[in-house]
Amino acid sequence: SKLAGRMDLWWNGDLDRDAEFGTSGFQALPGSHRYNGYFNNLGSNAYFWTSSALTYPWVRRLLYNTTQVGRSDVPHNYGISVRCIKDD
């Protein structure tokens, strides 16, 4: 939950009840994912592609009902958020 931001956008659950919510400065928002032209479960999940180029690449996920960061393998045709980081 340290990675999450904007508590008002998340569904109520363990993530936003954690005292460490939003303390890392990352500020992940619950954009969920897009599949077959529709956004699913807006407000409950944040997914981010990893840099792996596999048949089913990994995504990292934050879910409203847990304080842990998880991972899933997701087909390429899903719409998943991208986080760009600039090297200094």
C-alpha positions as CSV (number, residue, x, y, z in Angstrom):
1,S,0.0,0.0,0.0
2,K,3.0,2.3,0.2
3,L,3.0,2.5,-3.6
4,A,-0.7,3.6,-3.9
5,G,-1.9,7.2,-4.2
6,R,-5.1,9.2,-4.2
7,M,-7.1,7.3,-1.5
8,D,-10.3,8.8,-2.8
9,L,-10.0,6.8,-6.0
10,W,-9.6,3.3,-4.5
11,W,-12.4,1.0,-3.3
12,N,-12.5,0.7,0.4
13,G,-10.4,-2.3,1.6
14,D,-7.1,-3.3,3.3
15,L,-5.1,-1.2,0.9
16,D,-6.5,2.2,1.9
17,R,-6.9,1.3,5.6
18,D,-3.1,0.7,5.9
19,A,-1.2,3.4,7.9
20,E,1.6,3.3,5.3
21,F,-0.8,4.1,2.4
22,G,1.0,6.4,-0.1
23,T,4.2,6.8,1.8
24,S,6.7,5.8,-1.0
25,G,6.0,8.7,-3.3
26,F,5.2,6.3,-6.3
27,Q,1.4,7.2,-6.3
28,A,-0.1,4.3,-8.2
29,L,-3.7,5.0,-9.3
30,P,-6.4,2.3,-9.7
31,G,-6.5,2.3,-13.5
32,S,-7.4,-1.4,-13.6
33,H,-7.1,-3.0,-17.1
34,R,-8.8,-2.9,-20.5
35,Y,-10.0,-6.0,-22.3
36,N,-12.3,-6.4,-25.4
37,G,-12.8,-2.6,-25.4
38,Y,-14.0,-2.3,-21.8
39,F,-12.3,-1.2,-18.6
40,N,-12.8,-3.6,-15.8
41,N,-13.1,-3.0,-12.0
42,L,-12.1,0.7,-12.1
43,G,-11.1,1.7,-8.5
44,S,-10.1,-1.7,-7.4
45,N,-6.8,-2.5,-9.1
46,A,-3.6,-1.0,-10.5
47,Y,-1.7,-3.0,-13.1
48,F,1.7,-2.2,-14.6
49,W,3.6,-4.1,-17.4
50,T,7.0,-5.4,-16.5
51,S,9.8,-5.1,-19.1
52,S,9.8,-8.8,-19.9
53,A,9.0,-9.9,-23.4
54,L,7.5,-13.3,-22.9
55,T,4.5,-15.0,-24.5
56,Y,2.5,-13.9,-21.5
57,P,4.4,-11.1,-19.9
58,W,4.3,-10.3,-16.2
59,V,2.4,-7.5,-14.7
60,R,2.7,-6.1,-11.2
61,R,-0.6,-5.4,-9.5
62,L,-2.0,-3.6,-6.5
63,L,-5.4,-4.7,-5.3
64,Y,-7.8,-2.8,-3.0
65,N,-8.2,-5.7,-0.7
66,T,-4.5,-6.4,0.2
67,T,-1.5,-4.4,1.1
68,Q,0.9,-6.6,-0.9
69,V,2.2,-6.2,-4.4
70,G,1.4,-9.2,-6.6
71,R,2.2,-10.4,-10.1
72,S,0.2,-12.1,-12.9
73,D,0.9,-13.2,-16.4
74,V,-1.4,-11.4,-18.8
75,P,-1.8,-11.8,-22.6
76,H,-0.5,-8.9,-24.8
77,N,-4.0,-7.9,-25.9
78,Y,-4.9,-6.5,-22.5
79,G,-4.6,-2.8,-21.9
80,I,-2.3,-2.4,-18.9
81,S,-0.7,0.8,-17.5
82,V,2.9,1.7,-18.2
83,R,5.2,3.6,-15.8
84,C,8.1,5.4,-17.4
85,I,11.1,6.3,-15.3
86,K,13.8,8.6,-16.5
87,D,17.4,7.8,-15.6
88,D,19.2,10.8,-14.2
